[in-house]
Amino acid sequence: MKRGIITAILIFICFLLQCTVFRSLAFGGIVPNLLIVLTASFGFMRGEKTGLIIGFFCGLLADIFFASVIGFYALLYMYIGYMNGKFCTIFYPQDIKLPVALILGSDFAYGIVCYVIMFLLRGRFDFMYYFVHIILPEIVYTIVVTLLLYPLILWINTCLERGEQRSGKKFV
C-alpha cells in the first residue's frame, strides 16, 4: 500500500515537473521526458510487471493531457516499462551505466515510434530533420536530467524495499 501511494506521488510529481518547471527550462522547445525516466527506472529496478503498470499510468497521464486519442502513450510507455523490466536480473544499484543506457534506448525508441505514428504515416518523410531537431536533443536533455533524478529514484526505491523487508520480518 505504501509503495503504491509513493509511486503514485512520484508519477504525479514527475508529470508536473515535466509540464511546468521543465517547460520554462526548455531548450528550443525540447523538454526532458521524466515519465520515461521514471518508467524505465522502476522497470529495471522492480521488474516487468511494475514497469508495465507504472508505464500504463505515466502513459495514461500523457494521453489525457496531450494526445488526441486515449491509449497511444499508455501502450507505448507500457512497452517501455515491460522491456526495461527484462533487465531486472542484471540490475546492480551501484552501477549507473545500465540505467543510463536503458533510459537512452527507451527515449530513442519513444522518439522513433512517435515519428513513425505521428509523422511518417502522415506523409512527412524528413526523418533526419526530426532526428536532429527533436529526438537527439530530447535524448541528451533527458540523460542530463537522468543523472540528477535517477539517484533520487534509486534512494526512494531502496528505502521502500528496506521498509518492506522490515515489515516482512515482523510476521515471520
C-alpha positions in Angstrom: 0.0 0.0 0.0 2.8 2.4 1.0 4.7 1.6 -2.2 1.6 2.3 -4.4 1.0 5.7 -2.8 4.6 6.8 -3.0 4.8 5.6 -6.6 1.6 7.5 -7.5 3.0 10.6 -5.9 6.3 10.1 -7.9 4.4 9.8 -11.1 2.4 12.9 -10.4 5.5 14.9 -9.3 7.4 13.9 -12.5 4.4 14.8 -14.7 4.1 18.2 -13.0 7.8 18.9 -13.3 7.8 17.9 -16.9 4.8 20.0 -17.7 5.6 23.1 -15.7 9.2 23.6 -14.5 11.0 22.0 -17.5 8.7 23.8 -19.9 10.2 27.0 -18.7 13.7 25.4 -19.0 13.1 24.1 -22.5 15.9 24.4 -25.0 14.5 25.0 -28.4 11.1 23.7 -27.3 12.7 20.4 -26.1 11.7 19.1 -22.7 13.3 16.1 -21.0 10.9 13.1 -20.7 10.8 12.5 -16.9 8.0 9.9 -17.4 10.3 7.7 -19.4 13.0 8.1 -16.7 10.5 7.0 -14.1 9.0 4.2 -16.1 12.4 2.8 -17.2 13.9 3.1 -13.7 11.1 1.3 -12.0 11.1 -1.3 -14.8 14.6 -2.4 -14.3 14.6 -1.9 -10.6 11.4 -3.8 -9.8 10.7 -6.0 -12.9 8.4 -6.3 -15.8 5.1 -6.2 -14.0 5.9 -3.0 -12.1 7.4 -1.4 -15.2 4.3 -2.2 -17.2 1.9 -0.8 -14.5 3.9 2.4 -14.0 4.2 2.8 -17.7 0.5 2.5 -18.1 -0.2 5.2 -15.6 2.5 7.5 -16.9 1.2 7.0 -20.5 -2.4 7.5 -19.4 -1.5 10.9 -17.9 0.3 11.8 -21.1 -2.8 10.6 -23.1 -5.3 12.6 -21.1 -3.4 15.8 -21.2 -1.6 15.8 -24.6 -3.0 13.2 -27.0 -6.0 13.3 -29.3 -6.5 9.6 -28.8 -6.5 7.9 -25.4 -4.2 4.8 -25.3 -1.3 5.5 -27.6 1.1 6.8 -25.0 -0.2 4.3 -22.4 0.6 1.5 -24.7 4.0 2.9 -25.6 5.0 3.5 -22.0 3.8 0.1 -21.1 6.1 -1.5 -23.6 9.0 0.7 -22.4 8.4 -0.3 -18.8 8.0 -4.0 -19.7 11.1 -4.1 -21.9 13.2 -2.4 -19.2 11.8 -4.9 -16.7 13.6 -7.7 -18.7 16.9 -6.2 -17.4 15.9 -6.6 -13.7 18.1 -9.6 -13.3 21.3 -7.8 -14.3 20.5 -4.6 -12.4 23.0 -3.5 -9.8 22.2 -0.4 -7.8 25.9 0.8 -7.7 26.3 0.8 -11.5 24.8 3.8 -13.3 25.8 2.7 -16.8 23.0 0.3 -17.3 20.2 2.7 -16.2 21.6 5.5 -18.4 21.9 3.1 -21.4 18.4 1.8 -20.9 16.9 5.2 -20.5 18.8 6.4 -23.6 17.5 3.4 -25.6 13.9 3.9 -24.2 13.9 7.6 -25.1 15.3 6.8 -28.6 12.6 4.1 -29.1 10.0 6.5 -27.9 11.1 9.1 -30.4 11.2 6.7 -33.3 7.7 5.3 -32.6 6.3 8.8 -32.2 7.9 9.8 -35.5 6.5 6.7 -37.3 3.0 7.0 -35.9 2.6 10.8 -35.9 4.7 11.9 -38.9 5.7 9.2 -41.3 2.1 7.9 -41.6 1.0 11.4 -42.5 3.5 11.7 -45.4 6.2 13.7 -43.6 9.4 11.8 -44.7 12.1 14.1 -43.4 13.4 11.8 -40.8 16.8 13.5 -40.4 15.3 16.8 -39.6 13.1 15.2 -36.9 16.0 13.2 -35.6 18.4 16.1 -35.3 15.9 18.7 -34.1 13.6 16.6 -31.8 14.9 13.1 -31.0 18.6 13.8 -30.4 18.1 17.0 -28.2 15.4 15.3 -26.2 17.7 12.3 -25.6 20.6 14.5 -24.5 18.4 16.6 -22.2 16.7 13.5 -20.7 20.1 11.9 -20.0 21.4 15.0 -18.3 18.3 15.1 -16.1 18.6 11.3 -15.5 22.0 11.8 -13.9 20.3 14.1 -11.4 16.9 12.3 -11.0 18.0 8.7 -11.0 19.9 8.7 -7.7 16.7 10.1 -6.0 14.5 7.4 -7.6 17.0 4.7 -6.5 17.2 6.1 -3.0 13.3 6.1 -2.7 13.2 2.5 -4.1 15.9 1.4 -1.6 14.0 2.9 1.3 10.8 1.3 0.3 12.5 -2.1 -0.1 14.1 -1.8 3.3 10.7 -0.9 4.8 9.1 -3.9 3.1 11.8 -6.2 4.4 11.4 -4.9 8.0 7.7 -5.3 7.9 8.0 -8.8 6.4 10.3 -9.9 9.2 7.7 -8.9 11.8 5.3 -11.6 10.5 7.9 -14.4 10.2 
